Amino acid sequence: MASNYKMKYNVDIVFVIDATGSMSDLIDIVKSNAINFYSDIQSVMSKKGKTIQDFRIKVIAYRDYVADGNEAMLRTDFFNLPEETEAFRDTVSSISAFGGGDEPEDGLEALAFAIRSKWNTEGLKRRQLIVVWSDASTHELGFGKEMENYPSRMAADFNELTKWWGDKDNNGYMDYNSKRLILFTPDVPGWSDIRNSWDNVIHYMSEAGRGLEEVNYNQIIDAIAYSI
C-alpha cells in the first residue's frame, strides 16, 4: 500500500537581487509573481512528496556603495509566508532597477549579509537557501569601505567570506546539511570563484550585461524546488 506520508520541511529563502539598471526584466518577473510564489513552490513540492511546514523569505537588493551611497543595499527581515505575502509583495514591488556605476557591483557584500541571516534552526528537515541574481561581476570585498555607509562588520576579504559559508569540517553561519546557494550569475571572477571553491552551490550561468533576460519564472521555481 502506498504511503501518504510527506516529508515536512522548514524552509528559509533569501533573495539576493542585483538592482542596477540592466536588471529591470528580472525584477519585473519577481514582482509579477510574488503574490503566487508561496503557492507555486508548495505545488511543486507536493508533487515531490514533500511539504513546507514553515516558510520564510527575505530580500536583499544591492547596487554599489561607491556609486549609489545610501541606495546601495536594501535588506529586509524574514517574511512568514503565506501570512505576510502582501508585505513581501509590497517590498518586492518597491525595488527599482537603477544605478550601479561601473560594471562590477557589490554582490559579495550582499551575499555576506545573506549568509549571516537569522536562520531557522528548528525541525529535523530544514533548508537554508540563498538565491542570487545578477548579470554583472563583483567588486572585491571592501572596494567601497571608505564610504561612510559601508558596513562595519563586513567580511574583510574572500577568504573570510568563505569561512562564513563554512564547509563539511567547519560550520560557518549556516548549517552544512541545510544550506544551498543558487547562483543565476555570469561565469566571471567572484561568482566563478564561489562555484569552484564552495560546497552546496548550483550555478546557472547567465550572460553578462543582459539583465538575465534568458531566465523565466518556471526556471526559478524549479531551481528552488530542486534544492529543497
C-alpha positions as CSV (number, residue, x, y, z in Angstrom):
1,M,0.0,0.0,0.0
2,A,1.4,3.4,-0.9
3,S,2.2,5.8,1.9
4,N,0.5,9.2,2.1
5,Y,3.3,10.5,4.3
6,K,5.0,13.6,3.1
7,M,8.3,14.9,4.4
8,K,7.8,18.3,6.2
9,Y,10.5,21.0,5.8
10,N,11.2,24.3,7.5
11,V,12.5,26.5,4.7
12,D,14.2,29.9,4.8
13,I,15.0,31.6,1.5
14,V,17.0,34.8,0.9
15,F,16.6,36.5,-2.5
16,V,19.7,38.5,-3.3
17,I,18.9,40.7,-6.3
18,D,21.2,42.9,-8.3
19,A,19.0,46.0,-8.6
20,T,21.1,48.0,-11.0
21,G,19.8,49.5,-14.3
22,S,20.1,46.4,-16.6
23,M,18.1,44.1,-14.2
24,S,14.6,45.5,-14.8
25,D,13.4,42.4,-16.6
26,L,14.3,40.0,-13.8
27,I,13.0,42.4,-11.2
28,D,9.7,42.6,-13.1
29,I,9.5,38.8,-13.1
30,V,9.9,38.7,-9.3
31,K,7.4,41.5,-8.8
32,S,4.7,40.0,-11.0
33,N,4.9,36.6,-9.4
34,A,5.5,37.5,-5.7
35,I,1.8,37.1,-4.7
36,N,1.8,33.5,-6.0
37,F,5.3,32.5,-5.0
38,Y,4.3,30.5,-1.9
39,S,1.5,28.5,-3.5
40,D,3.7,27.8,-6.6
41,I,6.5,26.4,-4.5
42,Q,4.1,24.4,-2.4
43,S,2.5,22.9,-5.5
44,V,5.8,21.7,-6.9
45,M,7.0,20.4,-3.6
46,S,3.7,18.4,-3.2
47,K,4.4,16.6,-6.5
48,K,7.8,15.6,-5.0
49,G,6.1,14.1,-1.9
50,K,7.3,17.0,0.3
51,T,5.5,19.8,2.1
52,I,6.8,23.0,3.6
53,Q,5.7,23.4,7.2
54,D,7.3,26.8,8.0
55,F,8.3,29.0,5.1
56,R,10.1,32.3,5.4
57,I,11.6,34.6,2.8
58,K,13.7,37.8,2.9
59,V,15.0,40.2,0.3
60,I,18.4,41.8,-0.2
61,A,18.6,44.2,-3.2
62,Y,22.1,45.6,-3.9
63,R,23.9,48.1,-6.1
64,D,27.3,49.8,-5.4
65,Y,28.4,51.5,-2.2
66,V,30.6,54.0,-4.1
67,A,28.2,54.9,-6.9
68,D,24.9,54.6,-5.0
69,G,25.5,55.7,-1.4
70,N,22.5,55.0,0.8
71,E,20.7,53.3,-2.1
72,A,23.5,50.6,-2.3
73,M,21.8,48.0,-0.1
74,L,18.2,47.2,0.8
75,R,17.7,44.5,3.4
76,T,14.5,43.2,5.0
77,D,13.7,40.8,7.8
78,F,12.2,37.4,7.0
79,F,8.6,37.4,5.9
80,N,6.5,34.5,7.1
81,L,4.5,33.1,4.2
82,P,1.7,32.8,3.4
83,E,0.7,35.1,6.3
84,E,2.9,38.0,5.2
85,T,2.6,37.5,1.4
86,E,1.2,41.0,0.8
87,A,4.1,42.6,2.8
88,F,6.5,40.6,0.8
89,R,4.9,41.6,-2.5
90,D,4.9,45.3,-1.5
91,T,8.6,45.1,-0.6
92,V,9.5,43.5,-3.9
93,S,7.3,46.0,-5.8
94,S,9.2,48.9,-4.3
95,I,12.5,47.8,-5.9
96,S,13.5,49.8,-9.0
97,A,16.4,49.0,-11.3
98,F,18.8,51.9,-11.4
99,G,22.4,53.0,-10.6
100,G,25.4,50.7,-10.3
101,G,28.2,52.9,-11.6
102,D,31.0,50.8,-13.0
103,E,30.2,47.2,-14.2
104,P,31.2,45.3,-11.1
105,E,28.7,45.6,-8.2
106,D,28.8,44.9,-4.5
107,G,27.3,41.4,-4.8
108,L,29.7,39.8,-2.3
109,E,28.7,42.2,0.4
110,A,25.0,41.3,-0.3
111,L,25.9,37.6,-0.1
112,A,27.7,38.2,3.2
113,F,24.6,39.8,4.6
114,A,22.5,36.8,3.4
115,I,24.9,34.3,4.9
116,R,24.6,36.0,8.3
117,S,20.8,35.9,8.3
118,K,18.9,34.8,11.4
119,W,18.2,31.3,10.1
120,N,15.5,29.0,11.5
121,T,17.4,26.1,13.3
122,E,14.3,24.2,14.3
123,G,12.9,20.9,12.9
124,L,14.6,17.8,11.6
125,K,14.2,18.7,7.9
126,R,15.5,22.2,7.1
127,R,16.7,24.2,4.1
128,Q,18.6,27.5,4.3
129,L,18.6,28.7,0.8
130,I,20.2,31.8,-0.8
131,V,19.3,32.7,-4.4
132,V,21.5,35.3,-6.2
133,W,20.5,37.0,-9.5
134,S,23.0,39.3,-11.3
135,D,24.3,39.9,-14.8
136,A,27.5,41.6,-13.5
137,S,30.8,40.7,-11.9
138,T,31.6,41.7,-8.3
139,H,34.0,44.1,-6.7
140,E,36.4,42.6,-4.3
141,L,35.1,42.8,-0.7
142,G,36.0,46.2,0.8
143,F,36.1,48.1,-2.5
144,G,33.7,50.7,-1.1
145,K,34.9,50.6,2.5
146,E,35.9,54.3,2.5
147,M,32.3,55.2,2.1
148,E,30.6,56.3,5.3
149,N,27.7,53.9,4.8
150,Y,29.9,50.8,4.2
151,P,29.1,48.2,6.9
152,S,31.5,48.0,9.8
153,R,31.2,44.2,10.4
154,M,31.7,43.1,6.9
155,A,34.0,40.1,5.9
156,A,37.4,41.6,5.2
157,D,38.1,39.5,2.1
158,F,37.0,36.5,0.1
159,N,38.8,34.1,2.4
160,E,36.9,35.4,5.4
161,L,33.6,35.2,3.4
162,T,34.5,31.6,2.6
163,K,34.8,30.9,6.3
164,W,31.4,32.5,6.9
165,W,30.0,30.0,4.4
166,G,31.8,27.1,6.0
167,D,32.5,23.5,4.9
168,K,31.9,20.0,6.0
169,D,34.6,20.2,8.6
170,N,33.8,23.7,9.9
171,N,30.3,25.2,10.0
172,G,30.0,28.9,9.2
173,Y,26.9,30.8,9.9
174,M,24.7,28.2,8.2
175,D,24.0,24.6,8.8
176,Y,26.1,22.5,6.4
177,N,23.5,19.9,5.7
178,S,20.7,22.5,5.3
179,K,22.4,25.2,3.2
180,R,22.2,25.7,-0.5
181,L,23.4,28.5,-2.7
182,I,21.8,29.1,-6.2
183,L,23.6,31.5,-8.5
184,F,22.0,33.0,-11.6
185,T,25.1,34.9,-12.5
186,P,27.7,35.2,-15.2
187,D,30.8,32.9,-15.3
188,V,33.1,35.7,-14.1
189,P,35.5,36.1,-11.2
190,G,33.8,36.4,-7.9
191,W,30.8,34.1,-8.8
192,S,33.0,31.5,-10.5
193,D,35.4,31.5,-7.5
194,I,32.4,30.7,-5.3
195,R,31.3,27.9,-7.7
196,N,34.7,26.4,-7.8
197,S,35.6,26.5,-4.1
198,W,32.4,26.4,-2.0
199,D,30.2,23.3,-1.2
200,N,26.5,23.1,-1.9
201,V,26.5,25.6,-4.8
202,I,24.5,25.4,-8.1
203,H,25.4,27.8,-10.8
204,Y,23.1,28.7,-13.6
205,M,25.4,30.8,-15.8
206,S,23.8,34.0,-17.2
207,E,25.1,36.3,-20.0
208,A,27.0,39.3,-18.7
209,G,25.2,42.6,-19.2
210,R,22.0,41.0,-20.5
211,G,19.8,41.5,-17.4
212,L,19.1,37.8,-17.1
213,E,16.7,38.1,-20.0
214,E,17.0,34.3,-20.6
215,V,15.7,33.4,-17.2
216,N,12.0,32.8,-16.7
217,Y,9.8,32.2,-13.7
218,N,9.4,28.5,-14.1
219,Q,13.1,28.1,-14.2
220,I,13.3,29.9,-10.9
221,I,10.6,27.8,-9.2
222,D,12.1,24.6,-10.5
223,A,15.6,25.5,-9.3
224,I,14.4,26.4,-5.8
225,A,12.2,23.3,-5.5
226,Y,15.1,21.1,-6.7
227,S,17.2,22.5,-3.9
228,I,14.7,21.8,-1.1
